[in-house]
Amino acid sequence: MSDTHHKDVQSHVATYIKVFTALAVGTIVTVLASNIHMGIILGIVVALIIATVKGSLVAAFFMHLSAERKLIYGVLLLTAAFVVVMVGLIMFARQDQQGAQHGIFAVPQGHVQVHHAETTEGAHAE
């Protein structure tokens, strides 16, 4: 009995070491991807792919979701679909902006008045 238990524990430890190695490689890929200058949308897609892979490894092995019933997978799929829809709406709204980009803020043209310094004529108009 103890020999079987010992082999079972070794099997789990080996699995955890493999998952840890995969997460460490995923972290290195994340750092390397952050140093590559790509567009905003491509950057978001790459970041979401990396985060999904790493999160799936954590959920499947450390949270033991790989042995759960189909209901858990249904809830997980619904959550993933919700995230995809929300990110899609954000990306769609970003493409809907009119006007120029000012720093991190998108200012639509025609909706914001430019305030100029008062001229001396306007100050002495009394």
C-alpha positions as CSV (number, residue, x, y, z in Angstrom):
1,M,0.0,0.0,0.0
2,S,2.7,2.5,0.9
3,D,4.6,1.6,-2.3
4,T,1.6,2.4,-4.4
5,H,1.0,5.6,-2.4
6,H,4.6,6.6,-2.9
7,K,4.4,6.2,-6.7
8,D,1.2,8.2,-6.8
9,V,2.7,11.0,-4.8
10,Q,5.8,11.0,-7.1
11,S,3.5,11.1,-10.1
12,H,1.7,14.2,-8.7
13,V,5.0,15.9,-7.9
14,A,6.3,15.3,-11.4
15,T,3.1,16.8,-12.8
16,Y,3.4,19.9,-10.6
17,I,7.1,20.3,-11.7
18,K,6.0,20.2,-15.3
19,V,3.3,22.7,-14.8
20,F,5.7,25.0,-12.9
21,T,8.2,24.8,-15.7
22,A,5.5,25.6,-18.2
23,L,4.4,28.6,-16.1
24,A,8.0,29.8,-15.8
25,V,8.4,29.6,-19.6
26,G,5.1,31.4,-20.0
27,T,6.4,34.2,-17.7
28,I,9.5,34.5,-19.9
29,V,7.3,34.6,-23.0
30,T,5.2,37.3,-21.3
31,V,8.3,39.5,-20.6
32,L,9.6,39.0,-24.1
33,A,6.3,39.8,-25.7
34,S,6.0,43.0,-23.6
35,N,9.3,44.2,-25.2
36,I,8.0,43.8,-28.7
37,H,6.3,46.9,-30.0
38,M,3.1,45.8,-31.7
39,G,-0.2,47.5,-32.3
40,I,-2.7,47.8,-29.5
41,I,-5.1,45.2,-30.8
42,L,-2.4,42.7,-31.5
43,G,-0.8,43.3,-28.2
44,I,-4.1,42.7,-26.4
45,V,-4.7,39.5,-28.4
46,V,-1.2,38.2,-27.6
47,A,-1.5,39.1,-23.9
48,L,-4.9,37.4,-23.7
49,I,-3.6,34.2,-25.3
50,I,-0.6,34.0,-22.9
51,A,-2.8,34.8,-19.9
52,T,-5.4,32.2,-21.1
53,V,-2.8,29.4,-21.4
54,K,-1.2,30.2,-18.0
55,G,-4.6,30.6,-16.3
56,S,-5.7,27.3,-17.8
57,L,-2.7,25.5,-16.5
58,V,-3.3,26.9,-13.0
59,A,-7.0,26.1,-13.0
60,A,-6.6,22.6,-14.5
61,F,-3.7,21.4,-12.3
62,F,-3.4,23.5,-9.1
63,M,-7.2,24.0,-8.7
64,H,-7.8,20.3,-9.8
65,L,-10.4,21.4,-12.4
66,S,-9.1,18.8,-14.8
67,A,-11.0,16.1,-12.8
68,E,-14.3,18.0,-12.5
69,R,-17.7,17.3,-14.1
70,K,-19.1,18.8,-17.3
71,L,-21.0,21.5,-15.4
72,I,-17.7,23.1,-14.4
73,Y,-16.6,23.2,-18.0
74,G,-19.9,24.8,-19.0
75,V,-19.5,27.5,-16.5
76,L,-15.9,28.1,-17.5
77,L,-16.9,28.2,-21.2
78,L,-19.7,30.7,-20.4
79,T,-17.2,32.9,-18.5
80,A,-14.7,32.7,-21.4
81,A,-17.4,33.7,-23.9
82,F,-18.4,36.6,-21.7
83,V,-14.7,37.8,-21.5
84,V,-14.4,37.5,-25.3
85,V,-17.6,39.5,-25.8
86,M,-16.5,42.3,-23.4
87,V,-13.1,42.6,-24.9
88,G,-14.7,42.7,-28.3
89,L,-17.0,45.5,-27.3
90,I,-14.1,47.5,-25.9
91,M,-12.1,47.0,-29.1
92,F,-15.2,47.9,-31.2
93,A,-15.7,51.1,-29.2
94,R,-12.1,52.0,-29.6
95,Q,-12.5,51.9,-33.4
96,D,-15.5,54.1,-33.0
97,Q,-13.5,57.1,-31.7
98,Q,-13.6,60.2,-33.8
99,G,-10.7,62.6,-33.7
100,A,-7.2,62.6,-32.5
101,Q,-5.4,60.9,-29.7
102,H,-4.1,63.2,-27.0
103,G,-1.9,61.3,-24.6
104,I,-3.9,58.4,-23.3
105,F,-7.2,60.2,-23.9
106,A,-9.2,60.1,-27.2
107,V,-10.8,63.5,-27.7
108,P,-13.6,63.5,-30.3
109,Q,-13.4,66.4,-32.8
110,G,-16.1,69.0,-32.6
111,H,-17.1,68.2,-29.1
112,V,-14.4,70.0,-27.1
113,Q,-13.9,73.7,-27.5
114,V,-10.3,74.9,-27.5
115,H,-9.8,77.6,-24.8
116,H,-7.4,80.3,-26.0
117,A,-5.8,82.9,-23.8
118,E,-7.9,86.1,-23.5
119,T,-6.6,88.8,-25.8
120,T,-6.1,92.3,-24.6
121,E,-9.0,93.4,-26.8
122,G,-11.4,91.1,-24.9
123,A,-10.3,92.3,-21.5
124,H,-10.7,96.1,-22.4
125,A,-14.0,95.7,-24.2
126,E,-16.0,97.5,-21.5
